[in-house]
Amino acid sequence: SEAVADADDRRFCDVVEQAAPTADPFESGIGPDEVERRLTELRQQFDDLAAVAPEELASDLDELGTALADLDEVLAAEDYDLLALAESSPDLSRFDDPRFEQIGARLAEHRADVCGS
């Protein structure tokens, strides 16, 4: 029903609005503890969003959540040390997939359409 859709949209918009801008986990000059903290925060925000996302965005958010979990594993293997990660130079090409930009665009479009921001 429309009332249910409206309530679902409100929950989605509430989570979007409550999500603080997440600091970049790859900012140069930050230590491993901060990298881990920022990535954990980013993953939590996507988990929170996935929990209230409409069905049409569920697979997109699942895909992003999986990519973030995979990235977390890669970073954890280097103790979240970006310099060590650079030295070990693992294959990170899977994280440079144009689908992630497309997903981001769909999320932004949905947010603009439903939340007005």
C-alpha positions in Angstrom: 0.0 0.0 0.0 1.0 3.6 -0.4 1.1 4.2 3.4 3.6 1.3 3.8 5.7 2.7 1.0 5.6 6.1 2.5 6.7 4.7 5.9 9.5 2.7 4.2 10.6 5.9 2.4 10.6 7.8 5.6 12.8 5.2 7.3 15.2 5.3 4.4 15.4 9.1 4.4 15.8 9.1 8.2 18.8 6.8 8.0 20.3 8.8 5.1 19.9 12.1 7.0 21.3 10.6 10.3 24.4 9.2 8.5 27.2 11.6 9.3 29.6 12.2 6.4 32.2 9.5 6.7 35.8 10.4 6.8 37.8 8.9 3.9 39.5 5.7 5.2 42.2 6.2 2.6 43.2 9.7 3.5 47.0 10.0 3.5 48.7 10.5 6.8 46.3 8.6 9.0 47.4 5.6 11.1 46.1 2.0 10.9 43.8 2.4 13.9 42.1 5.4 12.2 41.9 3.5 8.8 40.1 0.6 10.6 37.8 3.0 12.5 36.8 4.8 9.4 36.2 1.7 7.4 34.1 0.2 10.2 32.0 3.3 10.3 31.5 3.3 6.6 30.5 -0.4 6.6 28.0 0.3 9.5 26.4 3.1 7.5 25.9 0.9 4.5 24.5 -1.9 6.8 22.1 0.6 8.3 21.0 1.8 4.9 20.6 -1.7 3.6 18.4 -2.6 6.5 15.8 0.0 5.4 16.4 0.3 1.7 13.6 -0.3 -0.7 13.6 -3.6 -2.6 14.9 -2.0 -5.8 18.1 -0.9 -4.1 18.6 -4.1 -2.0 20.9 -5.9 -4.5 22.9 -2.7 -5.0 23.5 -2.2 -1.3 24.3 -5.9 -0.9 26.9 -5.6 -3.6 28.5 -2.6 -2.0 28.3 -4.3 1.4 30.1 -7.3 0.0 32.8 -5.1 -1.6 33.4 -3.3 1.6 33.7 -6.5 3.5 36.2 -7.8 0.9 38.1 -4.6 1.2 38.1 -4.9 5.0 39.6 -8.3 4.6 42.4 -7.0 2.3 43.2 -4.2 4.7 43.0 -6.4 7.8 45.6 -8.7 6.2 48.0 -5.7 6.3 46.8 -4.6 9.8 45.1 -1.6 8.1 48.5 -0.1 7.3 48.1 1.7 4.0 51.9 1.8 3.4 52.2 -1.9 4.0 49.2 -2.4 1.6 51.0 -0.3 -1.1 54.2 -2.3 -0.6 52.4 -5.7 -0.9 50.4 -4.3 -3.9 47.6 -6.8 -3.9 45.2 -6.9 -6.9 42.6 -4.2 -6.0 41.1 -4.0 -9.5 37.9 -5.5 -8.4 37.2 -2.4 -6.3 37.7 -0.2 -9.3 34.5 -1.4 -11.0 32.4 1.1 -12.9 29.3 -0.7 -11.4 30.1 1.0 -8.1 29.7 4.4 -9.7 26.5 3.3 -11.3 25.2 2.0 -7.9 26.2 5.3 -6.3 24.3 7.2 -9.0 21.2 5.1 -8.4 21.4 5.6 -4.7 21.8 9.4 -5.2 18.9 9.5 -7.6 16.6 7.5 -5.2 17.6 9.8 -2.4 16.8 12.9 -4.5 13.5 11.5 -5.7 12.3 10.2 -2.3 14.0 12.4 0.3 14.4 15.5 -1.7 18.1 15.9 -1.0 
